[in-house]
Amino acid sequence: MTIDKEHKEFHAIDMGPDGWHTPPGYPEGIKQKYLAGYLDEERKFGNRTRLLRFDAGVFTTAPFVHEYWEEVYLVSGDLTVGNDANGEGGEAFAPNTYACRPPGAYHGPFKSEGGCVLLEIHYFDQDQ
């Protein structure tokens, strides 16, 4: 089963505070905004495109793993990958960097010194 994304032509995205919310399990300074689609993690189908925004100085403390594909493009700001539970260390990345992760790949933790915006696409394999 798949869920098609809705047809959307170019339109302005409101980057103000409306429509952003903290994903479950994330610190308060990380917020997401859905752009298109729907992902049902329990029933393992669908696809979504979202923006993920880190406030300056925010970090996660443990790696993430999930059962869907994830493509991530760093649009603006800085993102460090692999910091410790205190937000120290890791490898820093600048805008115009990209990651593609298969289901089951551990990744993170993450931090941003100055804040950042990521464009993420999540989807399950079609044969599930």
N, C-alpha and C positions, 0 to 999 in steps of 0.2 A: 504494500500500500504506500502511495506517495501523496503528498499534499503539494499542489502546485502553488507557487508564489503568485500573488496578485500582480497584474500589469500596472506598472507605475512609470510615468514619464518623468523627465527631469522636473524637480521641484525643490524649493528651498527647504533645508532641514533646520528646524528650530534648535539651536545649540544652547538656548537659555535653559532655565531650570525645569520647565514643563516637560513631562513625559519620561524623565529619568528616574530610575529606581535602583536600589542596591540589590544585586542578585543574592539569593540565599547562600549563606556561608561566607560571604565576602565582607571585608571591613567597610565601615560606613563611607569612607572616602573614595570608594569605587562604585560607579553607577553605570547602568546600561540603558540603552534606548533602542528598541526594536525598529528596524526600517522596513522589513518585509518578511513574510513567511511565518511559520509556526513549527516548533520542534517539540514533539511529545517524547520526553526522555523515559517515561515509564513504559510506554508501548513501543518505543524505539522506531519512530517514523517521523518523517517531515524534514524540513530544512528552514533555516532562518538566517537573516542578515541583521547584524546589530552593530552599534557603536558601543565601545566600552571606554569609559573615561576615568582616569586616575587623577585625584587631586595631588598637589605637590606634597612629597614626603610620605605618601601612603605606601604600605607594603603588605604582602601576604606572607604567611609564616610556614606554609607547608606546600609540597607539590600538589598539583591537580592531576586527576585522571578521569576520563569519561569514555563512554561507549560510542561516541560519534566522531566523525571527521571534523577537523577544525582548521580553517585557513585564517591567518591573522596578518594584517598589514598595518604597520605603525605609520599612521597618518601624520602626527605631529608630536613634538615633545621628546622625552627620553624614556626608555624602558630598560630596566636591568633585570636579567634572568639569572636565577640561581643564588639569590641572597640567602643568608641564614635566617633563623627565627627572630633575630634582632634587627633585621634589615641591613646587615653588613655583607659586603662582598658581592660576588656575582659578576656577570659580563654585561656591560652597557651597550645599548643599541640606539642608533639615531633614526630619524624619519627615513622612509622609503626602504625599510627592511621588512622581510616577509618570512612566515613560517607556515608549514603544512604538516599537520599531525594526524596520524591514523588513530583509530580507536585503540584505547589501552595504553597510549604513550604518556608516560609521566612527564610533566613539564612545570617549570616554576621552581620555587616561589618567585614572585615578581615585585618590583618596586619602581617608583618614579620619583626622581629628585625634584623635578620642576613641573610635573604633571604631564599627561599625555592623552592622546585619543587613538584608539585602535579600531579598525574596521575588521569585523569577524564574520565568517560564514561557517555555519555548523550544519551538518547533514549526516544522515545514516546511510549505509550502503543500501542500494536499491533492492538487493535480493533478500533482505530481512523481512 
